Amino acid sequence: MVHNGIEYALMGAIAVVYDIFRREGFSSDQCAQIFKRWDEGDLHGYLTEITSKVLEHKDKKTGKGFVEIVSDKAHMNGTGTWTVLSALELGCSVPSIGEAVFERIFSSESDLRSAFKHDSKGPGVSIDSSEAMQALYLSFASIFSQGFDLLLSASKKYGWGLDPVKIAQIWEAGCIIRSSFLPKIRSAFKKNPDLPSLMADPEFKSMEEKNGQSMRRVVAKGVLGEIPLPVLDSSLSYLDDLSHPLPSNLIGAQRDYFGAHGYERTDEEGFFHTEWEEGGEEIKR
């Protein structure tokens, strides 16, 4: 199930990058060559490989590029939804997987989408293919990190004793998400079985350092070019969330104000509540 959730997110990230190239005016054949080249490098994997094959395929009825005659309604069989539901039950954040599932759902909301369709293609955007590759690469790293976080959260809660090294090894042997990342994942957990997150591994940290700025430029240009970036933007936000303080302190204070739900302090142990309408006295619970 988690395998399929990761699969949803990887496919969603690939689709976003394809959309960027398409809006730049690239033909399906040109896109195919880009993905084929990427598959021969760091982005080697089953999904990258079949993307190039699908993009270069021609429709026998019309002679057009095959993807040009395929409806943009992407159906699903429910495994991605189960992954997100499991993550919610476990309290484990998997934003890229969640966004990939919601984007699949949104693609099928024909009536809603048709009410807002217009011919404008936006102001246009020019994104270097090497930077797009780096953005996709780092997005993949973020997605795999989220997926393994979920697996290990479930293992801890239910006492399954899952071995991430063996899981990566099994997936390497043959599955839809097999890629150049799996040996790196296996190596990371072999070196440190107690790794809190894949992104804490030195090699994965290095990926973020090398590709982070390119990913930011791709996301920024995409937003300014009115290109929806589901999965890609959430993959970046996930990485930022890992390393920066969150604004949830304000949410905690708001919840205490209207619902007396309490909050924790940064300078003292315990749980507290402020009497907002009665002089602002603080009570330790």
N, C-alpha and C positions, 0 to 999 in steps of 0.2 A: 504493500500500500504506500509506504513512504517512498519507495522506488518510483512509483507512478506520480507522486506529488512532485518529486524532483524533476521527473520527465516533463510534467506540465510546465514547470517554470523554465527549464532549459529551452523548450520549444517556444515559449512565449518570448524569451529574450532574443532568440534567433529571429523570430517574426518581426520584432521591433527593428532590428538592424536591417533586415530585408526591406521593411517599409521606408526606412531612411533612404536607402539606395534608390528605391522605386520612385520616391518623391523627388529625388535629385535628377530623375530622368534616365536612370540606368535600365537597360532592357533585361529580360529574364536571363538571357544568355550571358550578359555581362555580370549579373549577380551570381550566376552559376560558377563562373570562372573565379570570382572572388572567394566564394566558399570552398571551391576545390583547392585553391591555393592555401587557404587557412587550414584545411584538413591535412595538408602535407606538413604543417608546422605545429605550433603549440596548441592549436584548437582541434587537433586530431580526435575524432570520435565518430561513433555511429551516426548521431544526429547531424553533425556537420557534413558527413559524407553523403547521406541521403538527401540533404538539402540541396547540394549541388546537382545531384541526379534529377531531383524533382524539378528544379528550376530550368534545366536544359532540355527536359522532355517536351515534345510537341504534341498538341492535340491532333489526333488523326482526322477528326471531322472538319476542323477549321484551319489547321496548319499554324494556329497561334501557339504561343507559349502556353503550356498546360495550366500553370497557375493563374493565367489570365482568364480562364473560363471556369475556374473553380469558385463557387460561392464563398463569401467570407463568413458564413455561418459555420463555426467550428464546434461540432458536437462533442460530447464527452460521455463516458460510461459510469461516472460516479466515484472512481477511485481518488481523484483529486479532492473531491468534496469530503470524502472520508478522512483524508490526510489532514485537511484543515479542521474538521470537527475534532479529531484526535488531539491536534495541537491546542485547540481552545480548551478542551477538557484537562489537558496537562499543564496549561498555562505556559506554553512554549511559543515564542514568537517566530513565525515563518512567513514574513510579509511577502516575499517574492512568490512563494507557492500560493498564498491566498490571493494575491493579485492576478496570478495566472488563471486561477479557477474563476474568479469574478469576470475576467475578460472573456473567457469562454462563454460564460452565461450571457454577458452583454452582447456578444456577437450574434446570439440567437434572438435577441429582443428586437425583431424586425419592425414592429409597429412604432416603437419608441424611436428607433434610429431613423426610420424613414421620415418622421415628423421634423427632424432636424437636419436632414441632408441638404447640402448646398454644393455648388460647383467649385467654390473657391478652394484652391490648393494651398492657401496660406502664403506668407511672404517668401517662401523658398528658403533653402538651407544648403550649405556646402560643408560637408564633413569628410575629412580625409579618411580613406579606407583603413589606413594603419591605426588611426585613433579609434575607429569603429571596432577594429579587431581587439584592441586593448580593452575597450569598454566591455565587449562581449566576454572576453577572457576573465576579467575581474568579476563580472556578473555571475559567470559560472562558478567561480570560487565562492562567492557569497551564497549562492543557491545550495551548493554541496554542503557548506558549513551549516546552513539552516536545517537541511535534511538530516545530517548526522546529529545535530543538537536535539532534534525531535526523537530520533532513534534512541539516543542515550538517556533522554528524559523519561521515555517510556520504560526503558530497561531498568532504570533506577526505581521508578515508582512501582513497577510490577514484579521486580526481582527476577528479570529474565536472564541477566548475566550476558547480555549481547557483547560480542567481540567485534569492534569496528574494523579491526585488521582483517578478520575473516570475511566480514560483510563486503568490504572493498575488494577482496580477493575473489569472492564468488561473483560479484558484478563484473569484474574484469574478464572472467571466463566467457561471458557472453550475455549481454542484455542491452536494452535500448539506450541506457545512459552510460554505457561503457565509453571511456574516453581517456585521454592522457592525464586526467586529474586523479583517477583511481589509484595508480601506483604512488602518487604523491600523498594521497590520503592514507594509504596503507603504511607508508613510511612515517608519516607524522604520528600516527597512533602507536606505531611500533616503538618509536623513540620515546614517546611519552603517553602511556596508557591513561593517565589522568588529565590529559589535555582538556581544559575547560571549553575550548572552541577551536575548530580548525584554524580560524583566523589568528589564534595565538601562537600557532606553529611558526618558526622562523621563516620557512619557505613561503608560507601563505602570507605572512607579514610583508615579505619581500615583493610578492605579487601586488599587494596594495600600494606599496611605495613606488613601484615601477609603472603601474598602470592607472593609479588613482587620478592624476591630473588629466589624463586623456579622457577618462570616463566622465569627469566633471565637465569638460569642454563639450563632449558629445551630448550629455544631458542638457546643458545650458543652451546649446545651439538648437537642439530639438524642441525645447520649450518655446524659444523665441520664434522658431519656424512653425509653430502650431502643430507639431507632430506629437501625438500621444505616445508616451513611453512606458506603458505598463511593464512591470517586472524589472526593466532596466533601472528606472528611478528608485523603485523600492529596494533593489539590491544595493544601490549606493547608500540610501538612507539607513539601511540596516548596518552597514559598515560604520557610518558616522555615529549611529546610536551606540555601537559597541565602545567607542572611544571618547565620547563627549558626555558631559552632564545633560540630563534631559529636563525639559520645562515642566515635568510632572509635579514638581514642588508646588506650582501654582494650582494645579488640579487638586492636589491633596488639601491645600488650604481652602479652595472653593467647596470641596466636599464637606469639610469640617464646618464651614459657615452655614451651608443650607441643610445639612443632614446630621451634624454632630458625629461624623464618622471617625474623627480622630486622625492623627498624623504622627509621624516619627520626626524627631529633631536630628540635626547633623552633629550637634555638640553634646548630646546627652542620651543615654540609653532609656528606653521605655516608650510608651504610647501616650499621647497627650490630646487634650481638647481645650479649645479656647471658648470662654463664655462671651460670644460676640456681642450680644445685646445687654450684657450685664457688667460693663466696665472693662471687658477684655481680659479678665483673669484667666490664667492658664491652669488647667487641672491635669495632674498626672494620673493615668488610669492604671 
